[in-house]
Amino acid sequence: MARRKRGTPPSYRLHKATGQAIVTIDGRDHYLGEFNSADSTSRYAQLIAEHAMTGRNPEPDRSSADESAITVVELLAAFLEHAKIWYVKNGEPTNELDAFKNIMRTLRRLYGHLPVNQFGPLAFKVVRQEWISRGQSRPTVNKNAGRLKRIFKWGVSEELVPAGVYQALLAVDGLRKGRCECREPDPIGPVDLKVVELTLPLLPPVTADMVRFQLLTGARPGEVCTLTPQDVDRSNEVWEYRVSGHKTEHHGRSRTIYIGPDAQALLMPYLLRPSEAVCFSMAESLEQRRQLKSDRRKTPVSCGNRRGKRSMQDRCGEKQKRSAAYEFDSASYRKAIYHACDSAFPAPEPIGQADGESKADRLRRLSTDQREELKSWEREHRWHPNQLRHTRGTEVRKRFGLEAAQVILGHAAADVTQIYAERDAEKAREVVREIG
């Protein structure tokens, strides 16, 4: 038998005598169940992950076996039904539901077959190591770990999980900065206003006004996307935008965005829409973008594809399967800005996009190293809507102090504001000049 290469995991094999799957780890055979079944592949992934993390030969704990206990996958299915009702705002599921689904995939793949009363701290660490191996940042891993504990906590409240299982998971501390191999996220700083000014002309007018409004008010991207005329109180000199469904609403906090004269002048045309319609329409922005492309068109209209038509529609009469969404969300707003950044700061040759070349064709043309170089270029030359909020917070703190920045940004605690509002380095330099 050929010797296994150093660093490669033990192989998943068929044991012909029994028809079961088998894996040999450090000289010990582990039978996994029916060959090529979902349970056996899940068990294989679990054993390999545990061995890679601990360096010991996995040994199942039979002391807590209980035939009446439900499995982890059954717990996940029950929690998911609860989450679909619990994590909802304004009739729509929140991002938290998607986050739970992501961690459930890992948990189901590694330990779906395992009875819940056998899921302990070691299994918890194996799942966490899987997230670390995927390149998740330390805060993201800690958040996901908290969500996993929340699943088992809910299971205890529903008498699906023994209380001791949840108590054991609480013994696993979160990852600490500088004391783990997990990467730290890149800090989010303010964006240079000169960079924003270079990007604005390449945005459709509606999207450009969203950027200006956010920069003037310090609103969150999602708050700009959901703004409607009925949300704006215009009874006072300074208008007030009372946000419904904001991220801390379930904690009993209110969120008010104050709109000054410049922001009022910018917003006024959009308040003429129906009271329940969003002020900044994605469908209108997309139409403006198409018009901008049409105005820059070099090919005569009689040649090539006509605006608003697809070649497949012309040939086969097929209907367009997707229609443009009417409302922006945080993701589509961010992507619109990225598209303008790519036009304002095009990548150089050979990783740049040639005339008449689509983005898909460019990616197929580039080598693996060139694709990584392109990703690095895009990270350095793109900015996103959250940075506008940092820019506004930094300006307000510099001119009016930390408390004013806290009110404008809508933070319950000043320490959160300090993350958004960068410290004024010039003030520190001034002090040093005076004291030597």
C-alpha positions in Angstrom: 0.0 0.0 0.0 1.3 3.4 -0.9 2.4 5.6 2.0 0.3 8.6 2.7 2.0 12.0 2.0 2.8 14.1 5.0 0.2 16.7 5.6 -2.6 15.0 3.7 -5.6 13.8 5.8 -6.4 10.0 6.1 -8.6 8.8 3.2 -12.3 7.9 3.3 -12.4 4.3 2.1 -14.8 1.4 1.6 -14.5 -1.6 4.0 -15.5 -4.4 1.6 -16.3 -7.0 4.2 -19.0 -4.9 5.9 -19.9 -2.4 3.2 -19.2 0.4 5.6 -17.0 3.5 5.2 -13.8 3.5 7.2 -11.0 5.8 8.0 -7.7 5.0 9.7 -6.3 7.6 12.0 -3.0 7.0 13.8 -3.3 3.3 13.3 -6.9 3.0 14.6 -9.8 2.2 12.4 -13.0 4.2 12.7 -16.2 2.7 11.1 -18.4 5.5 9.8 -21.6 3.8 8.6 -22.9 3.0 5.2 -20.4 3.9 2.5 -21.1 7.1 0.5 -24.0 8.0 2.8 -24.5 11.5 4.1 -24.0 10.4 7.7 -20.7 8.6 7.0 -19.2 11.6 5.1 -20.4 13.9 7.9 -18.8 11.6 10.5 -15.6 11.5 8.5 -15.3 15.3 8.3 -15.9 15.5 12.0 -13.1 13.0 12.9 -10.6 14.6 10.5 -11.4 18.1 12.0 -11.0 16.9 15.6 -7.7 15.2 14.8 -6.4 18.2 13.0 -7.2 20.5 15.9 -6.2 18.3 18.9 -3.5 16.0 17.4 -5.2 13.2 19.3 -7.0 10.2 18.0 -10.7 11.0 18.3 -12.5 8.8 20.8 -16.3 9.0 21.0 -17.7 9.6 24.4 -20.2 6.9 25.1 -20.8 7.8 28.8 -23.5 10.3 27.9 -25.2 8.3 25.2 -29.0 8.5 25.4 -31.2 6.9 22.7 -34.0 9.4 23.5 -31.9 12.4 22.8 -32.5 14.3 19.5 -29.7 14.9 17.1 -28.0 18.2 16.3 -29.7 18.4 12.9 -33.1 18.0 14.6 -32.3 20.8 17.0 -31.2 23.0 14.0 -34.5 22.3 12.2 -36.5 23.2 15.2 -34.5 26.4 15.8 -34.8 27.5 12.2 -38.6 27.4 12.4 -38.3 29.6 15.5 -35.8 32.0 13.9 -38.1 32.5 10.8 -40.6 34.1 13.2 -38.3 35.8 15.7 -35.8 37.5 13.4 -38.2 39.6 11.4 -38.7 43.4 11.1 -41.4 45.1 9.2 -42.5 41.8 7.8 -39.1 41.0 6.3 -36.5 38.6 7.7 -33.4 40.3 9.1 -29.7 39.6 8.2 -29.4 37.7 11.4 -31.5 34.9 9.9 -29.0 34.5 7.1 -26.1 34.5 9.6 -27.7 31.6 11.5 -28.2 29.7 8.3 -24.5 30.0 7.5 -23.3 28.6 10.8 -26.0 25.9 10.6 -24.4 24.6 7.4 -21.1 24.0 9.2 -22.7 22.5 12.2 -24.9 20.2 10.2 -22.0 19.0 8.0 -19.7 18.2 10.9 -22.0 17.1 13.7 -25.5 16.8 12.2 -25.7 13.1 13.2 -24.5 13.6 16.8 -27.0 13.5 19.7 -27.2 16.9 21.3 -26.2 15.6 24.7 -22.8 14.6 23.2 -22.0 18.0 21.7 -19.4 19.5 24.0 -16.7 22.1 24.1 -14.3 20.1 21.9 -16.9 19.8 19.2 -17.6 23.6 19.6 -13.9 24.3 19.1 -13.8 22.1 16.0 -16.7 24.1 14.4 -15.0 27.4 15.4 -11.7 26.2 13.8 -13.6 25.6 10.6 -14.6 29.3 10.5 -11.1 30.4 11.2 -9.8 28.2 8.4 -12.2 29.9 6.0 -10.5 33.2 6.7 -13.2 34.8 8.9 -12.0 37.6 11.1 -11.8 37.3 14.9 -14.9 39.5 15.7 -16.9 37.5 13.1 -15.8 34.2 14.6 -16.8 35.4 18.0 -20.2 36.6 16.8 -20.8 33.2 15.1 -19.7 31.4 18.3 -22.3 33.5 20.2 -25.0 32.5 17.8 -24.1 28.8 18.1 -24.4 29.1 21.9 -27.8 30.9 21.4 -29.1 27.9 19.5 -28.3 25.5 22.4 -29.7 28.1 24.9 -33.0 28.1 23.0 -32.9 24.3 22.9 -32.6 24.3 26.7 -35.6 26.6 27.0 -37.7 24.3 24.9 -36.4 21.2 26.9 -34.7 19.8 23.8 -31.2 20.1 25.2 -30.0 19.2 28.7 -29.0 22.3 30.6 -25.5 20.9 31.3 -24.7 20.9 27.5 -25.3 24.7 27.3 -23.4 25.3 30.6 -20.4 23.4 29.2 -20.4 25.5 26.0 -20.3 28.7 28.1 -16.9 27.5 29.4 -15.4 28.2 26.0 -14.1 31.8 26.0 -14.1 34.0 23.0 -11.0 34.6 20.9 -8.7 37.4 22.2 -6.8 39.8 20.1 -3.1 38.8 19.8 -3.7 35.4 21.4 -5.0 33.4 18.5 -4.2 32.7 14.9 -7.4 34.3 13.6 -6.9 37.4 11.5 -8.0 40.9 12.6 -10.3 42.8 10.4 -9.1 45.9 8.5 -10.2 49.0 10.4 -13.0 51.0 8.7 -11.9 54.6 8.5 -13.4 57.7 6.9 -13.2 58.2 3.1 -11.3 61.2 1.7 -13.9 63.7 0.3 -11.7 64.3 -2.7 -12.1 60.6 -3.6 -15.9 60.9 -3.2 -16.0 64.0 -5.5 -14.1 62.0 -8.2 -16.7 59.2 -7.9 -19.9 61.2 -7.8 -20.0 62.2 -11.6 -19.9 58.6 -12.5 -22.9 57.7 -10.4 -26.5 58.1 -11.6 -28.1 61.2 -10.2 -30.3 59.3 -7.7 -27.4 57.3 -6.3 -25.2 60.4 -6.2 -27.9 62.2 -4.1 -28.0 59.3 -1.7 -24.3 59.7 -1.1 -24.6 63.4 -0.6 -27.6 63.0 1.8 -25.7 60.3 3.8 -22.6 62.5 4.0 -24.7 65.5 5.3 -26.7 63.5 7.9 -24.5 60.7 9.0 -27.3 58.2 8.4 -26.6 54.5 8.0 -26.8 53.1 4.5 -30.0 51.1 5.2 -31.6 54.2 6.6 -31.0 56.1 3.4 -32.4 53.2 1.3 -35.7 53.0 3.2 -36.4 56.7 3.6 -40.0 57.7 2.5 -41.7 61.1 2.5 -44.1 60.1 5.4 -41.1 59.4 7.6 -39.9 63.1 7.5 -41.4 65.6 10.0 -41.1 69.0 8.4 -42.9 71.0 11.2 -39.7 72.5 12.5 -36.8 74.5 11.0 -34.6 71.3 11.3 -36.5 68.4 9.8 -36.6 65.0 11.6 -36.5 61.6 10.0 -37.8 59.1 12.5 -36.4 55.7 11.5 -38.7 52.7 11.9 -37.2 49.2 12.0 -33.6 50.4 12.8 -31.0 48.0 14.2 -31.5 48.7 17.9 -35.3 49.1 17.8 -35.8 45.8 19.6 -33.9 47.2 22.6 -36.6 49.9 23.0 -34.5 52.7 21.5 -35.6 55.3 19.1 -33.6 56.7 16.2 -34.0 60.2 14.8 -31.9 61.7 11.9 -31.8 65.5 11.8 -31.9 67.1 8.4 -30.4 70.6 8.0 -30.8 73.2 5.3 -28.4 71.7 2.7 -29.9 68.2 3.1 -33.4 69.6 3.0 -32.7 71.3 -0.4 -31.3 68.0 -1.7 -34.2 66.0 -0.4 -37.1 68.3 -1.4 -37.6 66.9 -5.0 -37.8 63.4 -3.7 -40.5 64.3 -1.2 -43.0 64.8 -4.1 -43.3 61.1 -4.4 -46.2 59.1 -2.9 -46.0 59.1 0.9 -45.2 55.4 1.2 -42.8 55.2 -1.8 -39.0 55.2 -1.1 -37.4 58.6 -1.9 -34.4 57.1 -3.7 -35.7 54.5 -6.2 -33.3 51.8 -7.5 -35.4 51.3 -10.6 -35.0 55.1 -11.4 -31.3 54.9 -10.8 -30.9 51.9 -13.1 -32.8 53.8 -15.8 -30.5 56.8 -15.4 -27.4 54.5 -15.6 -28.7 53.0 -18.8 -29.3 56.5 -20.2 -25.7 57.5 -19.3 -24.4 54.5 -21.1 -26.6 55.2 -24.1 -25.4 58.8 -24.2 -21.8 57.6 -24.3 -22.5 55.0 -27.0 -20.2 55.1 -30.0 -21.9 52.5 -32.2 -24.8 53.8 -34.2 -28.2 52.9 -32.9 -29.0 51.0 -36.1 -26.0 48.7 -35.3 -25.5 46.3 -32.5 -27.9 45.7 -29.6 -30.6 48.2 -29.2 -31.1 49.9 -25.8 -33.6 47.9 -23.6 -33.3 44.8 -25.8 -31.5 41.6 -25.3 -30.1 39.5 -28.2 -31.9 36.4 -26.8 -35.2 38.3 -26.7 -34.7 39.4 -30.3 -33.9 35.9 -31.6 -36.2 33.7 -29.5 -38.8 36.1 -28.1 -38.0 35.0 -24.6 -39.2 37.2 -21.7 -36.7 38.7 -19.4 -36.6 36.5 -16.3 -35.5 39.2 -13.8 -36.8 42.6 -13.3 -35.0 45.4 -11.5 -35.9 45.8 -7.8 -37.7 49.0 -7.0 -35.9 49.7 -3.7 -32.2 49.8 -2.8 -30.8 47.8 0.0 -27.4 48.2 1.7 -25.8 45.6 -0.7 -27.1 47.1 -4.0 -26.2 50.6 -2.8 -22.7 49.5 -2.0 -22.4 47.7 -5.4 -23.5 50.8 -7.2 -20.7 52.8 -5.6 -18.2 50.0 -6.4 -19.2 50.2 -10.0 -18.5 53.9 -10.1 -15.2 53.4 -8.3 -14.1 50.9 -10.9 -14.8 53.5 -13.6 -13.1 56.4 -11.7 -10.0 54.4 -10.8 -9.5 51.7 -13.5 -6.9 49.0 -12.9 -3.8 49.3 -15.0 -2.7 46.8 -17.7 -2.5 43.9 -17.8 -5.2 43.4 -15.1 -7.3 46.3 -16.4 -10.4 45.8 -18.5 -9.8 46.3 -22.2 -12.2 48.2 -24.5 -15.1 46.0 -25.4 -14.2 43.3 -22.9 -16.7 42.1 -20.4 -15.8 41.6 -16.7 -16.3 37.8 -17.1 -14.0 37.7 -20.1 -11.3 39.7 -18.2 -11.4 37.2 -15.3 -11.1 34.3 -17.7 -8.1 36.0 -19.3 -6.2 36.7 -16.0 -4.0 34.2 -14.2 -4.5 33.3 -10.6 -1.8 35.7 -9.4 -3.3 38.5 -11.6 -6.7 37.9 -10.1 -5.3 38.4 -6.7 -3.5 41.5 -7.9 -6.9 42.8 -9.2 -8.6 42.1 -5.9 -5.9 44.0 -4.1 -6.3 47.0 -6.5 -10.0 47.0 -6.0 -9.7 46.9 -2.2 -7.4 49.9 -2.3 -9.4 52.0 -4.7 -13.0 51.3 -3.6 -14.9 52.9 -0.8 -18.3 51.9 0.7 -21.2 53.8 2.2 -20.3 53.0 5.8 -17.2 55.1 5.4 -19.4 58.2 4.8 -20.8 57.7 8.2 -17.3 57.6 9.7 -16.4 60.8 7.8 -19.4 62.6 9.1 -18.8 61.4 12.7 -15.1 62.5 12.5 -16.1 66.0 11.4 -18.8 66.5 14.0 -16.6 65.2 16.8 -13.8 67.5 15.7 -16.0 70.6 15.7 -18.5 69.9 18.4 -17.2 67.2 20.6 -17.9 63.5 21.4 -21.4 64.0 22.8 -22.5 65.8 19.6 -21.1 63.0 17.5 -22.9 60.5 19.6 -26.3 62.2 19.1 -25.8 62.6 15.3 -24.7 59.0 14.8 -27.5 57.7 17.1 -25.2 55.7 19.4 -26.4 54.6 22.9 -22.8 54.7 24.3 -20.0 57.0 23.6 -17.4 54.2 23.3 -19.2 53.1 20.1 -19.0 56.6 18.8 -15.2 56.6 19.3 -15.0 53.7 16.8 -16.7 55.7 14.1 -15.3 59.2 14.9 -11.6 59.0 14.4 -9.5 60.9 17.0 -8.4 64.4 16.1 -4.6 64.0 15.6 -4.2 67.7 14.9 -5.4 68.5 18.4 -2.8 66.2 19.9 -0.1 67.8 17.8 -1.2 71.2 19.0 -1.0 70.1 22.7 2.5 68.7 22.1 3.7 71.9 20.5 2.7 73.8 23.6 4.1 71.4 26.3 7.3 70.6 24.4 
